[in-house]
């Protein structure tokens, strides 16, 4: 039963993001620019509506993050890196530290990057919508 409820919430969220993108134009869309190399850009209104929060990485790896930063995709785990206004899903090696924190490592993360720690699941829905489906 819980899986059906979660799928319904995810589907409803997907429809909501798709509707938001149809109702708005250009930079007002949640995702207004995409690049296979760099990722995607999210408008200010999109960041607000998706309730995205980020944390700057200012230490050396491994990086300690809230568990809410993790995105589970099939058999992989990643985090959303924000670099120069581009969001990109970066696959990581991780280890849980208690119930609310995790430690992550990836060659694609560096001091000076930011990582999404709030709203990552909704950001995944917006990315999927912008790129036309699952990876």
C-alpha positions as CSV (number, residue, x, y, z in Angstrom):
1,X,0.0,0.0,0.0
2,X,2.8,2.4,0.9
3,X,4.4,1.9,-2.5
4,X,1.2,2.8,-4.3
5,X,0.9,6.0,-2.2
6,X,4.5,6.9,-3.0
7,X,4.0,6.2,-6.7
8,X,0.8,8.4,-6.7
9,X,2.7,11.2,-5.0
10,X,5.6,11.0,-7.5
11,X,3.1,10.9,-10.4
12,X,1.2,13.8,-9.0
13,X,4.4,15.8,-8.5
14,X,5.5,14.9,-12.1
15,X,2.2,16.2,-13.5
16,X,2.5,19.3,-11.3
17,X,6.0,20.1,-12.7
18,X,4.9,19.4,-16.2
19,X,1.9,21.7,-15.8
20,X,4.2,24.4,-14.3
21,X,6.4,24.1,-17.4
22,X,3.5,24.3,-19.8
23,X,2.0,27.3,-18.0
24,X,5.2,29.3,-18.1
25,X,7.6,30.4,-20.7
26,X,11.4,30.6,-21.1
27,X,13.2,31.7,-17.9
28,X,9.9,31.4,-15.9
29,X,9.8,27.6,-16.5
30,X,11.1,25.4,-13.7
31,X,13.9,24.1,-16.1
32,X,14.7,26.6,-18.8
33,X,17.9,25.3,-20.3
34,X,19.4,21.9,-20.7
35,X,22.8,20.5,-21.8
36,X,23.9,16.8,-22.0
37,X,27.4,17.9,-20.8
38,X,26.5,20.5,-18.1
39,X,23.1,19.4,-16.9
40,X,20.2,21.9,-16.6
41,X,19.3,25.3,-15.3
42,X,16.4,26.0,-13.0
43,X,14.7,29.4,-12.8
44,X,14.3,31.3,-9.5
45,X,10.6,30.6,-9.4
46,X,11.4,26.9,-10.1
47,X,13.9,26.8,-7.2
48,X,11.3,28.3,-5.0
49,X,8.4,26.1,-6.1
50,X,10.6,23.0,-5.9
51,X,11.9,24.1,-2.4
52,X,15.5,23.5,-3.4
53,X,18.2,24.1,-0.8
54,X,22.0,23.8,-1.3
55,X,25.1,23.4,0.8
56,X,28.5,24.7,-0.3
57,X,31.3,22.2,-0.3
58,X,34.2,23.9,1.4
59,X,36.1,21.0,2.7
60,X,38.1,18.2,1.1
61,X,36.5,14.9,0.4
62,X,34.8,12.9,1.7
63,X,31.9,15.3,2.0
64,X,29.4,15.0,4.9
65,X,25.9,15.7,3.8
66,X,22.3,15.2,5.1
67,X,20.8,12.0,3.9
68,X,18.2,14.1,2.1
69,X,20.8,15.0,-0.5
70,X,20.9,11.4,-1.9
71,X,19.0,10.5,-5.0
72,X,18.4,6.8,-5.7
73,X,18.1,5.9,-9.3
74,X,17.7,2.2,-10.2
75,X,21.0,0.7,-8.9
76,X,22.9,4.0,-8.5
77,X,23.0,6.7,-5.9
78,X,23.8,10.3,-6.7
79,X,23.6,13.9,-5.5
80,X,22.8,17.0,-7.5
81,X,25.8,19.2,-7.9
82,X,25.3,22.9,-8.6
83,X,28.1,24.6,-10.5
84,X,27.7,28.0,-12.1
85,X,23.9,27.7,-12.1
86,X,24.0,24.3,-13.7
87,X,22.5,21.3,-11.8
88,X,23.8,17.9,-12.7
89,X,23.2,14.5,-11.1
90,X,26.6,13.1,-10.0
91,X,26.8,9.5,-9.0
92,X,28.6,8.9,-5.8
93,X,29.9,6.3,-3.4
94,X,28.3,6.8,0.0
95,X,28.2,5.6,3.5
96,X,25.4,6.3,6.0
97,X,26.5,8.0,9.2
98,X,23.6,7.5,11.6
99,X,20.0,8.0,10.3
100,X,20.2,11.5,9.1
101,X,23.7,12.0,7.6
102,X,25.9,10.4,4.9
103,X,29.4,10.7,3.6
104,X,29.9,10.9,-0.1
105,X,32.8,10.6,-2.5
106,X,33.1,11.4,-6.2
107,X,35.8,12.6,-8.5
108,X,33.2,15.0,-10.0
109,X,32.7,16.9,-6.7
110,X,35.1,19.6,-5.6
111,X,35.5,22.3,-3.0
112,X,33.6,25.3,-4.3
113,X,30.7,23.2,-5.7
114,X,27.3,23.3,-4.1
115,X,25.2,20.2,-3.5
116,X,21.4,20.1,-3.2
117,X,20.4,19.0,0.3
118,X,16.7,19.9,0.1
119,X,14.3,19.2,-2.7
120,X,16.5,16.7,-4.5
121,X,13.6,14.3,-5.3
122,X,11.5,17.1,-6.9
123,X,14.6,18.3,-8.8
124,X,14.9,14.7,-10.2
125,X,11.3,14.9,-11.4
126,X,11.9,18.3,-13.1
127,X,15.1,16.9,-14.7
128,X,13.3,13.9,-16.0
129,X,10.5,16.1,-17.5
130,X,13.0,18.4,-19.1
131,X,15.1,15.6,-20.7
132,X,12.0,13.6,-21.7
133,X,12.0,10.6,-19.3
134,X,14.1,8.3,-17.2
135,X,17.8,7.8,-17.7
